[in-house]
Amino acid sequence: MAQLWLITPVRYLWLFHLLNLLAIARADGNYKLLLANLRSKDVVVIDDFGIAPIASRGNLELLDILDERIGVSPIIIDGQFPVST
């Protein structure tokens, strides 16, 4: 089951989960492999953007992903903001 996402053309990730994956990949030496995997997807969807603050390292990693996809493949960023009543 874990290998199924390797062959699908769309990758859906919660921002928090994506930042954790990036931190783990950087620590174990698979950062470039993870970026290549994301680059190979037709569409990347990042959900829950703006829910919590992002650390500066996470900002740079997110910019790496955006930079690699701009003008090449679409990326959808979705967020929710609380509405006060």
HTML snippet that shows the backbone in 3Dmol.js (N, CA, C, O; Angstrom):
<script src="https://3Dmol.org/build/3Dmol-min.js"></script>
<div id="view" style="width:600px;height:400px;position:relative"></div>
<script>
const pdb = `
ATOM      1  N   MET A   1       0.819  -1.193   0.000  1.00  0.00           N
ATOM      2  CA  MET A   1       0.000   0.000   0.000  1.00  0.00           C
ATOM      3  C   MET A   1       0.862   1.256   0.000  1.00  0.00           C
ATOM      4  O   MET A   1       0.491   2.246  -0.632  1.00  0.00           O
ATOM      5  N   ALA A   2       1.993   1.248   0.683  1.00  0.00           N
ATOM      6  CA  ALA A   2       2.831   2.440   0.777  1.00  0.00           C
ATOM      7  C   ALA A   2       3.403   2.837  -0.572  1.00  0.00           C
ATOM      8  O   ALA A   2       3.711   4.011  -0.776  1.00  0.00           O
ATOM      9  N   GLN A   3       3.554   1.909  -1.497  1.00  0.00           N
ATOM     10  CA  GLN A   3       4.132   2.223  -2.795  1.00  0.00           C
ATOM     11  C   GLN A   3       3.099   2.750  -3.779  1.00  0.00           C
ATOM     12  O   GLN A   3       3.473   3.217  -4.855  1.00  0.00           O
ATOM     13  N   LEU A   4       1.814   2.691  -3.449  1.00  0.00           N
ATOM     14  CA  LEU A   4       0.772   3.150  -4.352  1.00  0.00           C
ATOM     15  C   LEU A   4       0.944   4.619  -4.706  1.00  0.00           C
ATOM     16  O   LEU A   4       0.761   4.996  -5.863  1.00  0.00           O
ATOM     17  N   TRP A   5       1.295   5.457  -3.733  1.00  0.00           N
ATOM     18  CA  TRP A   5       1.424   6.888  -4.004  1.00  0.00           C
ATOM     19  C   TRP A   5       2.603   7.188  -4.929  1.00  0.00           C
ATOM     20  O   TRP A   5       2.674   8.286  -5.480  1.00  0.00           O
ATOM     21  N   LEU A   6       3.513   6.259  -5.113  1.00  0.00           N
ATOM     22  CA  LEU A   6       4.648   6.494  -5.999  1.00  0.00           C
ATOM     23  C   LEU A   6       4.250   6.513  -7.469  1.00  0.00           C
ATOM     24  O   LEU A   6       4.960   7.094  -8.290  1.00  0.00           O
ATOM     25  N   ILE A   7       3.123   5.887  -7.818  1.00  0.00           N
ATOM     26  CA  ILE A   7       2.747   5.805  -9.220  1.00  0.00           C
ATOM     27  C   ILE A   7       1.532   6.657  -9.579  1.00  0.00           C
ATOM     28  O   ILE A   7       1.155   6.708 -10.750  1.00  0.00           O
ATOM     29  N   THR A   8       0.915   7.319  -8.622  1.00  0.00           N
ATOM     30  CA  THR A   8      -0.246   8.150  -8.912  1.00  0.00           C
ATOM     31  C   THR A   8       0.205   9.519  -9.397  1.00  0.00           C
ATOM     32  O   THR A   8       1.216  10.039  -8.926  1.00  0.00           O
ATOM     33  N   PRO A   9      -0.540  10.117 -10.343  1.00  0.00           N
ATOM     34  CA  PRO A   9      -0.121  11.403 -10.903  1.00  0.00           C
ATOM     35  C   PRO A   9      -0.426  12.610 -10.012  1.00  0.00           C
ATOM     36  O   PRO A   9       0.041  13.715 -10.288  1.00  0.00           O
ATOM     37  N   VAL A  10      -1.207  12.405  -8.942  1.00  0.00           N
ATOM     38  CA  VAL A  10      -1.560  13.492  -8.037  1.00  0.00           C
ATOM     39  C   VAL A  10      -1.083  13.144  -6.643  1.00  0.00           C
ATOM     40  O   VAL A  10      -1.233  12.009  -6.189  1.00  0.00           O
ATOM     41  N   ARG A  11      -0.509  14.121  -5.968  1.00  0.00           N
ATOM     42  CA  ARG A  11      -0.066  13.915  -4.576  1.00  0.00           C
ATOM     43  C   ARG A  11      -0.759  14.937  -3.701  1.00  0.00           C
ATOM     44  O   ARG A  11      -0.620  16.141  -3.919  1.00  0.00           O
ATOM     45  N   TYR A  12      -1.502  14.474  -2.716  1.00  0.00           N
ATOM     46  CA  TYR A  12      -2.231  15.316  -1.770  1.00  0.00           C
ATOM     47  C   TYR A  12      -1.539  15.231  -0.424  1.00  0.00           C
ATOM     48  O   TYR A  12      -1.303  14.134   0.084  1.00  0.00           O
ATOM     49  N   LEU A  13      -1.209  16.380   0.162  1.00  0.00           N
ATOM     50  CA  LEU A  13      -0.515  16.404   1.449  1.00  0.00           C
ATOM     51  C   LEU A  13      -1.062  17.521   2.323  1.00  0.00           C
ATOM     52  O   LEU A  13      -1.351  18.614   1.835  1.00  0.00           O
ATOM     53  N   TRP A  14      -1.204  17.251   3.603  1.00  0.00           N
ATOM     54  CA  TRP A  14      -1.440  18.326   4.545  1.00  0.00           C
ATOM     55  C   TRP A  14      -0.107  19.027   4.752  1.00  0.00           C
ATOM     56  O   TRP A  14       0.936  18.374   4.777  1.00  0.00           O
ATOM     57  N   LEU A  15      -0.126  20.322   4.897  1.00  0.00           N
ATOM     58  CA  LEU A  15       1.110  21.077   5.037  1.00  0.00           C
ATOM     59  C   LEU A  15       1.936  20.565   6.214  1.00  0.00           C
ATOM     60  O   LEU A  15       3.150  20.404   6.090  1.00  0.00           O
ATOM     61  N   PHE A  16       1.301  20.311   7.340  1.00  0.00           N
ATOM     62  CA  PHE A  16       2.022  19.820   8.506  1.00  0.00           C
ATOM     63  C   PHE A  16       2.728  18.502   8.197  1.00  0.00           C
ATOM     64  O   PHE A  16       3.881  18.297   8.577  1.00  0.00           O
ATOM     65  N   HIS A  17       2.015  17.605   7.499  1.00  0.00           N
ATOM     66  CA  HIS A  17       2.600  16.312   7.132  1.00  0.00           C
ATOM     67  C   HIS A  17       3.749  16.504   6.138  1.00  0.00           C
ATOM     68  O   HIS A  17       4.788  15.854   6.255  1.00  0.00           O
ATOM     69  N   LEU A  18       3.565  17.387   5.173  1.00  0.00           N
ATOM     70  CA  LEU A  18       4.623  17.665   4.198  1.00  0.00           C
ATOM     71  C   LEU A  18       5.875  18.189   4.885  1.00  0.00           C
ATOM     72  O   LEU A  18       6.980  17.745   4.572  1.00  0.00           O
ATOM     73  N   LEU A  19       5.723  19.127   5.817  1.00  0.00           N
ATOM     74  CA  LEU A  19       6.892  19.675   6.514  1.00  0.00           C
ATOM     75  C   LEU A  19       7.594  18.602   7.338  1.00  0.00           C
ATOM     76  O   LEU A  19       8.822  18.593   7.429  1.00  0.00           O
ATOM     77  N   ASN A  20       6.822  17.698   7.937  1.00  0.00           N
ATOM     78  CA  ASN A  20       7.436  16.582   8.668  1.00  0.00           C
ATOM     79  C   ASN A  20       8.191  15.659   7.723  1.00  0.00           C
ATOM     80  O   ASN A  20       9.306  15.237   8.029  1.00  0.00           O
ATOM     81  N   LEU A  21       7.588  15.341   6.568  1.00  0.00           N
ATOM     82  CA  LEU A  21       8.267  14.499   5.580  1.00  0.00           C
ATOM     83  C   LEU A  21       9.576  15.137   5.115  1.00  0.00           C
ATOM     84  O   LEU A  21      10.593  14.457   4.975  1.00  0.00           O
ATOM     85  N   LEU A  22       9.539  16.438   4.881  1.00  0.00           N
ATOM     86  CA  LEU A  22      10.743  17.138   4.429  1.00  0.00           C
ATOM     87  C   LEU A  22      11.836  17.118   5.496  1.00  0.00           C
ATOM     88  O   LEU A  22      13.009  16.920   5.181  1.00  0.00           O
ATOM     89  N   ALA A  23      11.454  17.322   6.750  1.00  0.00           N
ATOM     90  CA  ALA A  23      12.437  17.300   7.839  1.00  0.00           C
ATOM     91  C   ALA A  23      13.057  15.912   7.975  1.00  0.00           C
ATOM     92  O   ALA A  23      14.269  15.789   8.151  1.00  0.00           O
ATOM     93  N   ILE A  24      12.237  14.874   7.895  1.00  0.00           N
ATOM     94  CA  ILE A  24      12.748  13.504   7.994  1.00  0.00           C
ATOM     95  C   ILE A  24      13.646  13.191   6.806  1.00  0.00           C
ATOM     96  O   ILE A  24      14.714  12.601   6.970  1.00  0.00           O
ATOM     97  N   ALA A  25      13.215  13.586   5.601  1.00  0.00           N
ATOM     98  CA  ALA A  25      14.010  13.324   4.397  1.00  0.00           C
ATOM     99  C   ALA A  25      15.355  14.045   4.454  1.00  0.00           C
ATOM    100  O   ALA A  25      16.372  13.499   4.026  1.00  0.00           O
ATOM    101  N   ARG A  26      15.362  15.259   4.978  1.00  0.00           N
ATOM    102  CA  ARG A  26      16.628  15.994   5.107  1.00  0.00           C
ATOM    103  C   ARG A  26      17.544  15.288   6.109  1.00  0.00           C
ATOM    104  O   ARG A  26      18.755  15.207   5.898  1.00  0.00           O
ATOM    105  N   ALA A  27      16.963  14.780   7.200  1.00  0.00           N
ATOM    106  CA  ALA A  27      17.766  14.123   8.239  1.00  0.00           C
ATOM    107  C   ALA A  27      18.339  12.792   7.772  1.00  0.00           C
ATOM    108  O   ALA A  27      19.465  12.448   8.131  1.00  0.00           O
ATOM    109  N   ASP A  28      17.578  12.033   6.974  1.00  0.00           N
ATOM    110  CA  ASP A  28      18.085  10.721   6.568  1.00  0.00           C
ATOM    111  C   ASP A  28      18.711  10.703   5.174  1.00  0.00           C
ATOM    112  O   ASP A  28      19.037   9.639   4.649  1.00  0.00           O
ATOM    113  N   GLY A  29      18.878  11.882   4.581  1.00  0.00           N
ATOM    114  CA  GLY A  29      19.584  11.973   3.307  1.00  0.00           C
ATOM    115  C   GLY A  29      18.731  11.732   2.074  1.00  0.00           C
ATOM    116  O   GLY A  29      19.269  11.574   0.978  1.00  0.00           O
ATOM    117  N   ASN A  30      17.424  11.701   2.225  1.00  0.00           N
ATOM    118  CA  ASN A  30      16.535  11.455   1.092  1.00  0.00           C
ATOM    119  C   ASN A  30      15.803  12.705   0.607  1.00  0.00           C
ATOM    120  O   ASN A  30      14.787  12.598  -0.080  1.00  0.00           O
ATOM    121  N   TYR A  31      16.303  13.879   0.955  1.00  0.00           N
ATOM    122  CA  TYR A  31      15.637  15.137   0.608  1.00  0.00           C
ATOM    123  C   TYR A  31      15.494  15.293  -0.903  1.00  0.00           C
ATOM    124  O   TYR A  31      14.410  15.612  -1.390  1.00  0.00           O
ATOM    125  N   LYS A  32      16.567  15.073  -1.645  1.00  0.00           N
ATOM    126  CA  LYS A  32      16.513  15.224  -3.101  1.00  0.00           C
ATOM    127  C   LYS A  32      15.600  14.177  -3.729  1.00  0.00           C
ATOM    128  O   LYS A  32      14.932  14.455  -4.725  1.00  0.00           O
ATOM    129  N   LEU A  33      15.566  12.986  -3.161  1.00  0.00           N
ATOM    130  CA  LEU A  33      14.675  11.941  -3.652  1.00  0.00           C
ATOM    131  C   LEU A  33      13.212  12.336  -3.457  1.00  0.00           C
ATOM    132  O   LEU A  33      12.385  12.122  -4.344  1.00  0.00           O
ATOM    133  N   LEU A  34      12.893  12.912  -2.296  1.00  0.00           N
ATOM    134  CA  LEU A  34      11.527  13.361  -2.036  1.00  0.00           C
ATOM    135  C   LEU A  34      11.146  14.488  -2.987  1.00  0.00           C
ATOM    136  O   LEU A  34      10.042  14.493  -3.530  1.00  0.00           O
ATOM    137  N   LEU A  35      12.051  15.442  -3.193  1.00  0.00           N
ATOM    138  CA  LEU A  35      11.775  16.525  -4.148  1.00  0.00           C
ATOM    139  C   LEU A  35      11.568  15.984  -5.554  1.00  0.00           C
ATOM    140  O   LEU A  35      10.688  16.454  -6.275  1.00  0.00           O
ATOM    141  N   ALA A  36      12.361  15.010  -5.947  1.00  0.00           N
ATOM    142  CA  ALA A  36      12.211  14.401  -7.272  1.00  0.00           C
ATOM    143  C   ALA A  36      10.872  13.683  -7.388  1.00  0.00           C
ATOM    144  O   ALA A  36      10.227  13.726  -8.436  1.00  0.00           O
ATOM    145  N   ASN A  37      10.457  13.027  -6.319  1.00  0.00           N
ATOM    146  CA  ASN A  37       9.166  12.355  -6.331  1.00  0.00           C
ATOM    147  C   ASN A  37       8.032  13.361  -6.487  1.00  0.00           C
ATOM    148  O   ASN A  37       7.096  13.123  -7.251  1.00  0.00           O
ATOM    149  N   LEU A  38       8.105  14.478  -5.773  1.00  0.00           N
ATOM    150  CA  LEU A  38       7.079  15.507  -5.898  1.00  0.00           C
ATOM    151  C   LEU A  38       7.116  16.154  -7.283  1.00  0.00           C
ATOM    152  O   LEU A  38       6.075  16.502  -7.840  1.00  0.00           O
ATOM    153  N   ARG A  39       8.314  16.310  -7.829  1.00  0.00           N
ATOM    154  CA  ARG A  39       8.469  16.897  -9.159  1.00  0.00           C
ATOM    155  C   ARG A  39       7.833  16.008 -10.230  1.00  0.00           C
ATOM    156  O   ARG A  39       7.357  16.510 -11.248  1.00  0.00           O
ATOM    157  N   SER A  40       7.822  14.699 -10.007  1.00  0.00           N
ATOM    158  CA  SER A  40       7.299  13.772 -11.006  1.00  0.00           C
ATOM    159  C   SER A  40       5.771  13.731 -11.044  1.00  0.00           C
ATOM    160  O   SER A  40       5.198  13.194 -11.992  1.00  0.00           O
ATOM    161  N   LYS A  41       5.112  14.278 -10.048  1.00  0.00           N
ATOM    162  CA  LYS A  41       3.652  14.255 -10.000  1.00  0.00           C
ATOM    163  C   LYS A  41       3.074  15.305 -10.949  1.00  0.00           C
ATOM    164  O   LYS A  41       3.634  16.388 -11.115  1.00  0.00           O
ATOM    165  N   ASP A  42       1.942  14.959 -11.567  1.00  0.00           N
ATOM    166  CA  ASP A  42       1.277  15.907 -12.462  1.00  0.00           C
ATOM    167  C   ASP A  42       0.717  17.097 -11.686  1.00  0.00           C
ATOM    168  O   ASP A  42       0.784  18.235 -12.149  1.00  0.00           O
ATOM    169  N   VAL A  43       0.167  16.828 -10.507  1.00  0.00           N
ATOM    170  CA  VAL A  43      -0.406  17.871  -9.657  1.00  0.00           C
ATOM    171  C   VAL A  43      -0.041  17.569  -8.213  1.00  0.00           C
ATOM    172  O   VAL A  43      -0.112  16.420  -7.775  1.00  0.00           O
ATOM    173  N   VAL A  44       0.351  18.607  -7.471  1.00  0.00           N
ATOM    174  CA  VAL A  44       0.584  18.484  -6.031  1.00  0.00           C
ATOM    175  C   VAL A  44      -0.428  19.389  -5.336  1.00  0.00           C
ATOM    176  O   VAL A  44      -0.559  20.564  -5.677  1.00  0.00           O
ATOM    177  N   VAL A  45      -1.139  18.833  -4.361  1.00  0.00           N
ATOM    178  CA  VAL A  45      -2.120  19.581  -3.586  1.00  0.00           C
ATOM    179  C   VAL A  45      -1.612  19.672  -2.154  1.00  0.00           C
ATOM    180  O   VAL A  45      -1.337  18.653  -1.520  1.00  0.00           O
ATOM    181  N   ILE A  46      -1.488  20.896  -1.646  1.00  0.00           N
ATOM    182  CA  ILE A  46      -1.076  21.120  -0.260  1.00  0.00           C
ATOM    183  C   ILE A  46      -2.264  21.741   0.461  1.00  0.00           C
ATOM    184  O   ILE A  46      -2.725  22.827   0.108  1.00  0.00           O
ATOM    185  N   ASP A  47      -2.749  21.035   1.475  1.00  0.00           N
ATOM    186  CA  ASP A  47      -3.948  21.464   2.195  1.00  0.00           C
ATOM    187  C   ASP A  47      -3.579  22.004   3.570  1.00  0.00           C
ATOM    188  O   ASP A  47      -2.490  21.744   4.081  1.00  0.00           O
ATOM    189  N   ASP A  48      -4.488  22.748   4.153  1.00  0.00           N
ATOM    190  CA  ASP A  48      -4.363  23.324   5.500  1.00  0.00           C
ATOM    191  C   ASP A  48      -3.236  24.345   5.598  1.00  0.00           C
ATOM    192  O   ASP A  48      -2.574  24.442   6.631  1.00  0.00           O
ATOM    193  N   PHE A  49      -3.016  25.097   4.543  1.00  0.00           N
ATOM    194  CA  PHE A  49      -2.006  26.150   4.565  1.00  0.00           C
ATOM    195  C   PHE A  49      -2.535  27.304   5.415  1.00  0.00           C
ATOM    196  O   PHE A  49      -3.695  27.695   5.285  1.00  0.00           O
ATOM    197  N   GLY A  50      -1.688  27.843   6.278  1.00  0.00           N
ATOM    198  CA  GLY A  50      -2.057  28.987   7.097  1.00  0.00           C
ATOM    199  C   GLY A  50      -2.691  28.640   8.429  1.00  0.00           C
ATOM    200  O   GLY A  50      -3.052  29.536   9.192  1.00  0.00           O
ATOM    201  N   ILE A  51      -2.835  27.355   8.723  1.00  0.00           N
ATOM    202  CA  ILE A  51      -3.435  26.954   9.997  1.00  0.00           C
ATOM    203  C   ILE A  51      -2.495  27.256  11.162  1.00  0.00           C
ATOM    204  O   ILE A  51      -2.927  27.737  12.210  1.00  0.00           O
ATOM    205  N   ALA A  52      -1.219  26.973  10.974  1.00  0.00           N
ATOM    206  CA  ALA A  52      -0.222  27.189  12.022  1.00  0.00           C
ATOM    207  C   ALA A  52       1.004  27.864  11.402  1.00  0.00           C
ATOM    208  O   ALA A  52       1.248  27.728  10.203  1.00  0.00           O
ATOM    209  N   PRO A  53       1.765  28.580  12.208  1.00  0.00           N
ATOM    210  CA  PRO A  53       2.985  29.204  11.679  1.00  0.00           C
ATOM    211  C   PRO A  53       3.982  28.159  11.184  1.00  0.00           C
ATOM    212  O   PRO A  53       4.024  27.035  11.684  1.00  0.00           O
ATOM    213  N   ILE A  54       4.780  28.548  10.198  1.00  0.00           N
ATOM    214  CA  ILE A  54       5.790  27.656   9.628  1.00  0.00           C
ATOM    215  C   ILE A  54       7.157  28.150  10.069  1.00  0.00           C
ATOM    216  O   ILE A  54       7.452  29.341   9.974  1.00  0.00           O
ATOM    217  N   ALA A  55       7.992  27.239  10.549  1.00  0.00           N
ATOM    218  CA  ALA A  55       9.354  27.598  10.946  1.00  0.00           C
ATOM    219  C   ALA A  55      10.146  28.036   9.718  1.00  0.00           C
ATOM    220  O   ALA A  55       9.783  27.693   8.593  1.00  0.00           O
ATOM    221  N   SER A  56      11.207  28.779   9.921  1.00  0.00           N
ATOM    222  CA  SER A  56      11.974  29.313   8.792  1.00  0.00           C
ATOM    223  C   SER A  56      12.528  28.206   7.903  1.00  0.00           C
ATOM    224  O   SER A  56      12.582  28.368   6.684  1.00  0.00           O
ATOM    225  N   ARG A  57      12.937  27.095   8.483  1.00  0.00           N
ATOM    226  CA  ARG A  57      13.433  25.963   7.682  1.00  0.00           C
ATOM    227  C   ARG A  57      12.314  25.422   6.791  1.00  0.00           C
ATOM    228  O   ARG A  57      12.545  25.089   5.629  1.00  0.00           O
ATOM    229  N   GLY A  58      11.109  25.337   7.341  1.00  0.00           N
ATOM    230  CA  GLY A  58       9.955  24.889   6.573  1.00  0.00           C
ATOM    231  C   GLY A  58       9.622  25.839   5.436  1.00  0.00           C
ATOM    232  O   GLY A  58       9.231  25.402   4.353  1.00  0.00           O
ATOM    233  N   ASN A  59       9.775  27.136   5.674  1.00  0.00           N
ATOM    234  CA  ASN A  59       9.548  28.120   4.613  1.00  0.00           C
ATOM    235  C   ASN A  59      10.485  27.880   3.441  1.00  0.00           C
ATOM    236  O   ASN A  59      10.055  27.895   2.287  1.00  0.00           O
ATOM    237  N   LEU A  60      11.756  27.661   3.728  1.00  0.00           N
ATOM    238  CA  LEU A  60      12.741  27.436   2.663  1.00  0.00           C
ATOM    239  C   LEU A  60      12.451  26.144   1.908  1.00  0.00           C
ATOM    240  O   LEU A  60      12.583  26.100   0.685  1.00  0.00           O
ATOM    241  N   GLU A  61      12.059  25.099   2.620  1.00  0.00           N
ATOM    242  CA  GLU A  61      11.750  23.828   1.969  1.00  0.00           C
ATOM    243  C   GLU A  61      10.500  23.954   1.112  1.00  0.00           C
ATOM    244  O   GLU A  61      10.446  23.399   0.014  1.00  0.00           O
ATOM    245  N   LEU A  62       9.498  24.674   1.596  1.00  0.00           N
ATOM    246  CA  LEU A  62       8.294  24.891   0.811  1.00  0.00           C
ATOM    247  C   LEU A  62       8.609  25.708  -0.446  1.00  0.00           C
ATOM    248  O   LEU A  62       8.066  25.434  -1.516  1.00  0.00           O
ATOM    249  N   LEU A  63       9.468  26.690  -0.322  1.00  0.00           N
ATOM    250  CA  LEU A  63       9.888  27.474  -1.487  1.00  0.00           C
ATOM    251  C   LEU A  63      10.654  26.617  -2.495  1.00  0.00           C
ATOM    252  O   LEU A  63      10.542  26.838  -3.701  1.00  0.00           O
ATOM    253  N   ASP A  64      11.428  25.645  -2.019  1.00  0.00           N
ATOM    254  CA  ASP A  64      12.108  24.714  -2.933  1.00  0.00           C
ATOM    255  C   ASP A  64      11.097  23.975  -3.799  1.00  0.00           C
ATOM    256  O   ASP A  64      11.282  23.837  -5.008  1.00  0.00           O
ATOM    257  N   ILE A  65      10.025  23.501  -3.168  1.00  0.00           N
ATOM    258  CA  ILE A  65       8.995  22.770  -3.905  1.00  0.00           C
ATOM    259  C   ILE A  65       8.298  23.686  -4.900  1.00  0.00           C
ATOM    260  O   ILE A  65       8.103  23.314  -6.058  1.00  0.00           O
ATOM    261  N   LEU A  66       7.926  24.870  -4.459  1.00  0.00           N
ATOM    262  CA  LEU A  66       7.248  25.816  -5.348  1.00  0.00           C
ATOM    263  C   LEU A  66       8.149  26.211  -6.510  1.00  0.00           C
ATOM    264  O   LEU A  66       7.701  26.285  -7.654  1.00  0.00           O
ATOM    265  N   ASP A  67       9.405  26.462  -6.215  1.00  0.00           N
ATOM    266  CA  ASP A  67      10.357  26.877  -7.245  1.00  0.00           C
ATOM    267  C   ASP A  67      10.519  25.812  -8.328  1.00  0.00           C
ATOM    268  O   ASP A  67      10.638  26.139  -9.509  1.00  0.00           O
ATOM    269  N   GLU A  68      10.522  24.561  -7.935  1.00  0.00           N
ATOM    270  CA  GLU A  68      10.689  23.479  -8.903  1.00  0.00           C
ATOM    271  C   GLU A  68       9.457  23.260  -9.767  1.00  0.00           C
ATOM    272  O   GLU A  68       9.567  22.720 -10.868  1.00  0.00           O
ATOM    273  N   ARG A  69       8.286  23.668  -9.290  1.00  0.00           N
ATOM    274  CA  ARG A  69       7.039  23.408 -10.020  1.00  0.00           C
ATOM    275  C   ARG A  69       6.568  24.603 -10.836  1.00  0.00           C
ATOM    276  O   ARG A  69       5.796  24.425 -11.778  1.00  0.00           O
ATOM    277  N   ILE A  70       6.999  25.796 -10.511  1.00  0.00           N
ATOM    278  CA  ILE A  70       6.511  26.987 -11.209  1.00  0.00           C
ATOM    279  C   ILE A  70       6.856  26.898 -12.691  1.00  0.00           C
ATOM    280  O   ILE A  70       8.010  26.700 -13.070  1.00  0.00           O
ATOM    281  N   GLY A  71       5.831  27.049 -13.513  1.00  0.00           N
ATOM    282  CA  GLY A  71       6.006  26.992 -14.953  1.00  0.00           C
ATOM    283  C   GLY A  71       6.146  25.600 -15.525  1.00  0.00           C
ATOM    284  O   GLY A  71       6.281  25.440 -16.738  1.00  0.00           O
ATOM    285  N   VAL A  72       6.116  24.576 -14.662  1.00  0.00           N
ATOM    286  CA  VAL A  72       6.290  23.197 -15.120  1.00  0.00           C
ATOM    287  C   VAL A  72       5.015  22.390 -14.889  1.00  0.00           C
ATOM    288  O   VAL A  72       4.446  21.830 -15.826  1.00  0.00           O
ATOM    289  N   SER A  73       4.579  22.337 -13.646  1.00  0.00           N
ATOM    290  CA  SER A  73       3.404  21.552 -13.260  1.00  0.00           C
ATOM    291  C   SER A  73       2.606  22.329 -12.221  1.00  0.00           C
ATOM    292  O   SER A  73       3.164  23.121 -11.462  1.00  0.00           O
ATOM    293  N   PRO A  74       1.290  22.097 -12.194  1.00  0.00           N
ATOM    294  CA  PRO A  74       0.464  22.849 -11.240  1.00  0.00           C
ATOM    295  C   PRO A  74       0.641  22.388  -9.801  1.00  0.00           C
ATOM    296  O   PRO A  74       0.933  21.227  -9.514  1.00  0.00           O
ATOM    297  N   ILE A  75       0.451  23.354  -8.915  1.00  0.00           N
ATOM    298  CA  ILE A  75       0.421  23.076  -7.484  1.00  0.00           C
ATOM    299  C   ILE A  75      -0.783  23.830  -6.930  1.00  0.00           C
ATOM    300  O   ILE A  75      -0.988  25.004  -7.235  1.00  0.00           O
ATOM    301  N   ILE A  76      -1.565  23.150  -6.123  1.00  0.00           N
ATOM    302  CA  ILE A  76      -2.755  23.752  -5.531  1.00  0.00           C
ATOM    303  C   ILE A  76      -2.504  23.880  -4.038  1.00  0.00           C
ATOM    304  O   ILE A  76      -2.171  22.901  -3.370  1.00  0.00           O
ATOM    305  N   ILE A  77      -2.665  25.096  -3.515  1.00  0.00           N
ATOM    306  CA  ILE A  77      -2.483  25.333  -2.088  1.00  0.00           C
ATOM    307  C   ILE A  77      -3.827  25.788  -1.539  1.00  0.00           C
ATOM    308  O   ILE A  77      -4.404  26.771  -2.003  1.00  0.00           O
ATOM    309  N   ASP A  78      -4.310  25.060  -0.550  1.00  0.00           N
ATOM    310  CA  ASP A  78      -5.612  25.319   0.023  1.00  0.00           C
ATOM    311  C   ASP A  78      -5.451  25.630   1.494  1.00  0.00           C
ATOM    312  O   ASP A  78      -4.637  25.004   2.173  1.00  0.00           O
ATOM    313  N   GLY A  79      -6.206  26.576   1.992  1.00  0.00           N
ATOM    314  CA  GLY A  79      -6.109  26.916   3.402  1.00  0.00           C
ATOM    315  C   GLY A  79      -7.448  27.277   3.976  1.00  0.00           C
ATOM    316  O   GLY A  79      -8.407  27.552   3.254  1.00  0.00           O
ATOM    317  N   GLN A  80      -7.495  27.271   5.273  1.00  0.00           N
ATOM    318  CA  GLN A  80      -8.705  27.649   5.994  1.00  0.00           C
ATOM    319  C   GLN A  80      -8.314  28.639   7.084  1.00  0.00           C
ATOM    320  O   GLN A  80      -7.293  28.475   7.752  1.00  0.00           O
ATOM    321  N   PHE A  81      -9.108  29.626   7.246  1.00  0.00           N
ATOM    322  CA  PHE A  81      -8.863  30.582   8.308  1.00  0.00           C
ATOM    323  C   PHE A  81     -10.101  30.659   9.176  1.00  0.00           C
ATOM    324  O   PHE A  81     -11.217  30.692   8.656  1.00  0.00           O
ATOM    325  N   PRO A  82      -9.928  30.688  10.498  1.00  0.00           N
ATOM    326  CA  PRO A  82     -11.092  30.737  11.374  1.00  0.00           C
ATOM    327  C   PRO A  82     -11.853  32.042  11.177  1.00  0.00           C
ATOM    328  O   PRO A  82     -11.264  33.103  10.969  1.00  0.00           O
ATOM    329  N   VAL A  83     -13.155  31.936  11.246  1.00  0.00           N
ATOM    330  CA  VAL A  83     -14.017  33.105  11.117  1.00  0.00           C
ATOM    331  C   VAL A  83     -14.583  33.399  12.491  1.00  0.00           C
ATOM    332  O   VAL A  83     -15.208  32.542  13.116  1.00  0.00           O
ATOM    333  N   SER A  84     -14.359  34.622  12.956  1.00  0.00           N
ATOM    334  CA  SER A  84     -14.902  34.981  14.268  1.00  0.00           C
ATOM    335  C   SER A  84     -16.339  35.470  14.105  1.00  0.00           C
ATOM    336  O   SER A  84     -16.689  36.098  13.106  1.00  0.00           O
ATOM    337  N   THR A  85     -17.149  35.171  15.095  1.00  0.00           N
ATOM    338  CA  THR A  85     -18.568  35.567  15.019  1.00  0.00           C
ATOM    339  C   THR A  85     -18.892  36.639  16.010  1.00  0.00           C
ATOM    340  O   THR A  85     -20.036  37.088  16.083  1.00  0.00           O
TER     341      THR A  85
END
`;
const viewer = $3Dmol.createViewer("view");
viewer.addModel(pdb, "pdb");
viewer.setStyle({}, {cartoon: {color: "spectrum"}});
viewer.zoomTo();
viewer.render();
</script>
